[in-house]
Amino acid sequence: MALAAQGFSCPDRSQKVTWAHMAPMIRRLNLLQIDSVNVVARSHYLPLYSRLGAYAQATLDERAFGQKKRALFECWAHEASLLPLELHPLMRWRAARARAGDGVYKSMDQFGRDERTYLKQVLNFVTRNGPTVASQVPGGGKAEGGWWGWSKGKLALETLFDQGLVTTATRDGFERLYDIPERVIPAEVLARDTPAERDAIRRLLDLSARAHGIGTEFDLRDYFRLPIADTKTALQELVEDGTLIPVTVEGWKPKAFLHRDAKLPRKAGGTALLSPFDPIVWERARAERLFSFHYRIEIYTPAPKRKFGYYVLPFLNRDRIAGRVCLKADRQTGVLRANASHHEAHADPAETAAALAEELKLMAGWLGLSEVAAGAAGNLAKALRSEL
């Protein structure tokens, strides 16, 4: 159920993928989480590849950041994310809370209270000048410690972004260019009615449940990072109207909720490498409940203490996570490097290596790399090197 709800319905990943395939998949997922790490590919590119196969990243860029065919917008949802434009009205309550000083990020709330005059100056600057990067903001200062080393100007722009007063016009590389929503979001979207906060949160919880198929209260709340008290109210209402059905799942301690439209397919899954920020694994406790898969990102772990590697992608094979591989796209030499590869205890090494080798070749082609090379680290390395 969970795999099918997330779009892993064993599709033909060799087909030519166009926006006609991508758009409904994004609507199914509701969002694509953004992350800065580019060791393999930016995280927001990977979920569509995992589910559909190779596609032109420029197509997603055009729909996310282009002026003529924009179909997505950027906001804080499950962290920084790209969402379909039709969800814009449902996210306005979060910006309204931030403007009232009750946002998700207390440091921004405090900055907003302490620097009201400066925020107005920065907003006026963006309004006059159009798309703006942090280094262009007058009085922005140099990057310092604290929030990811942000400068005062960057923190001001991010606070305005959190408040919905500016949005992402485009990105230069990965650097965000900010502009006022009226010049970025289509007028017909901005003109749509803003639902009451309670209604918006209930609708987002419904969408989260659809994207999960089945999940715990925390799973459903975490998808859009919804407030605890509001989630409990919305959850009760969705149970009362029959949208969500309380169920127990063998082996799960928390109570679960089944969406009434969830499908129990004869089979689901596929063969795919997953972003560390893919919705199917981003909530680590859920990944353990679904797959008995213990997963932690080791980017910030000192190298000698890493167990599996620097940037490790889970490997889905059929309906189980069969292994994990530490990948690096070596763009200078045109090689996709599987520096370390591991299979899970339940997985057959030979079968896993054969499936992973084919997946690595597919990914290399998508990334424009000409070769795949496997290192010697990991309990799957020998079998994988033999397959390659």
Buried (B, 14 or more C-beta within 10 A) or exposed (E): BBBBBBBBBBBEBEEEBEBEBBBEBBBBBBBBBBBEBBBBBBBBBBBBBBBBBBBBBEBBBBBBBBEEEBBBBBBBBBBBBBBBBEBBBBBBBBBBBBBEEEBBBEBBBEBBEEBEEBBEBBBEBBBEEEBBBBEBBEEBEEBEEEBEEBBBBBBBBBBBBBBBBBBBBBBEEEEBBBBBBEBBBEEEBBEEEBBEBEBBBBBBBBBBBBBBBBBBBBBBBBBBBBBEEBBEBBBEBBEEEEBBBEEEBEEBEBEBBBBEEBEEBEEBBBBBBBBBBBBBBBBEEBBEBBBEBEBEBBBEBEEEEBEBBBBBBBBBBBBBBBBBBBBBBBEEEEBBBBBBBBBBEEBEBEBBBBBBBEBBBBBBEBBEBEEBBBBEBBBBBBBBBEBB
